[in-house]
């Protein structure tokens, strides 16, 4: 199975995107993509049904490795069959390097 990926510049150009940040809570609160919902990779098993938030869900981490693993896992869950999970290549680290807005704290807003 191949996982779709999107670059930071392509991702930044999207409107009304649904984003799950799979970094740990301490990483998330220090800075995340505005609107991203935090479900840490370490807590993902058992919380998969929380991830079916729309037809396309973008998954991000710090650099792209954990989010790629999360996409692979979520793509195997039968109850999420109608959702496409797309890995954000470069992750939050590249998002910050490219100068995009960052939200701090523990909320998705």
C-alpha positions as CSV (number, residue, x, y, z in Angstrom):
1,X,0.0,0.0,0.0
2,X,1.3,3.4,-0.9
3,X,0.6,6.4,1.3
4,X,-0.1,9.8,-0.4
5,X,2.1,12.7,0.7
6,X,1.9,16.4,0.3
7,X,4.6,19.0,0.5
8,X,4.5,21.8,3.1
9,X,4.0,24.4,0.4
10,X,1.0,22.5,-1.1
11,X,-0.4,21.9,2.4
12,X,-0.1,25.6,3.3
13,X,-2.1,26.5,0.2
14,X,-5.1,24.4,1.3
15,X,-8.2,25.9,2.8
16,X,-10.4,24.2,5.4
17,X,-8.0,21.3,5.9
18,X,-8.4,18.7,8.6
19,X,-5.1,18.0,10.4
20,X,-4.1,15.4,13.0
21,X,-0.7,16.1,14.7
22,X,0.7,12.7,16.0
23,X,3.5,14.2,18.0
24,X,3.6,13.8,21.8
25,X,1.6,16.4,23.8
26,X,4.8,18.2,25.0
27,X,5.9,18.7,21.3
28,X,2.4,19.8,20.2
29,X,2.0,22.5,22.9
30,X,5.3,24.2,22.0
31,X,4.0,24.9,18.5
32,X,1.6,23.3,15.9
33,X,-0.2,24.0,12.7
34,X,-3.3,26.1,13.5
35,X,-6.3,23.9,13.8
36,X,-4.4,20.7,14.2
37,X,-5.9,18.1,16.6
38,X,-3.4,16.2,18.8
39,X,-3.6,12.4,18.9
40,X,-0.1,11.2,19.7
41,X,1.2,8.2,17.7
42,X,1.8,6.5,21.1
43,X,-1.9,6.8,21.8
44,X,-3.2,6.1,18.3
45,X,-4.1,2.4,18.8
46,X,-7.5,2.5,20.4
47,X,-8.3,6.0,19.2
48,X,-8.5,5.3,15.5
49,X,-12.2,6.1,15.3
50,X,-11.5,9.7,16.5
51,X,-9.5,10.1,13.2
52,X,-12.3,9.8,10.7
53,X,-13.0,13.5,10.7
54,X,-13.7,14.0,7.0
55,X,-13.1,12.5,3.6
56,X,-9.4,13.7,3.6
57,X,-7.3,14.0,6.8
58,X,-3.8,15.3,6.7
59,X,-1.4,13.8,9.3
60,X,1.6,15.7,10.5
61,X,4.5,15.1,13.0
62,X,7.8,16.8,13.4
63,X,9.6,15.6,10.2
64,X,7.3,13.1,8.5
65,X,8.2,9.7,9.8
66,X,5.7,9.2,12.6
67,X,2.9,10.7,10.5
68,X,3.8,8.3,7.7
69,X,3.5,5.4,10.1
70,X,0.2,6.8,11.4
71,X,-1.2,7.1,7.9
72,X,-0.2,3.5,7.2
73,X,-1.9,2.2,10.3
74,X,-5.1,4.3,9.9
75,X,-5.4,3.2,6.3
76,X,-5.9,-0.4,7.5
77,X,-8.8,0.3,9.8
78,X,-12.1,-0.9,8.3
79,X,-14.3,1.7,10.0
80,X,-12.1,4.5,8.4
81,X,-12.4,3.0,4.8
82,X,-14.1,6.2,3.5
83,X,-11.2,8.5,4.8
84,X,-8.0,9.2,2.9
85,X,-5.0,9.9,5.1
86,X,-2.3,12.0,3.6
87,X,1.2,12.4,5.1
88,X,2.5,16.0,5.4
89,X,6.1,15.5,4.2
90,X,8.6,17.7,6.2
91,X,6.3,18.0,9.1
92,X,6.0,20.8,11.6
93,X,9.7,21.4,11.5
94,X,9.5,22.4,7.9
95,X,6.3,24.3,8.4
96,X,8.1,26.5,10.9
97,X,11.3,26.8,8.8
98,X,9.1,28.0,5.9
99,X,7.7,30.7,8.2
100,X,4.1,29.6,8.5
101,X,1.9,30.5,11.4
102,X,2.2,28.4,14.6
103,X,-0.2,28.0,17.5
104,X,1.0,27.2,21.0
105,X,-0.9,25.6,23.8
106,X,-3.0,22.5,24.1
107,X,-6.0,23.5,21.9
108,X,-6.6,23.1,18.2
109,X,-7.7,26.7,17.6
